[in-house]
Amino acid sequence: MATIDECRAALDRLSGNLAQADGGVRGAAAMDRSLSCHITDLDRTFTGRLEGGRIRVDAVSPGPPAAKAEIRLAMTGDDLVAMVAGELKFAKAWASGRVRLEAGFRDLLRLKSLL
């Protein structure tokens, strides 16, 4: 089982990957939205923002998200680490219910190019 530190490192790597992306991926990541990522097996939630093509983590708190972020993710720590490492494809994990993504319709359309 992935640790909270490994999950934080995976989010940092994902942020770096987004910042280095080009074309449509960079454009899709350039939105400014609140973000939460609930790590279900650790029962911890990372909260922050997706802004300027990067993910900024502001806090880690116990339990599910206390407030409703504009973009909400939920998954196990192992799935987060595997997706960032390229070992698990988001579409497959989402289709099988291993990953949950909730956002407004327009945000989902923009995020589609990231996935």
Protein Blocks (a to p, Z undefined) as FASTA:
>chain_A
ZZfklmmmmmmmmmmmmmmpghjllmmmmpccddddddfklopacddddeehiacdfbdc
ehjdfbdcfbdcdddfklmmmmmnopacfklmmmnopaccdddfklmmmmmmmZZ
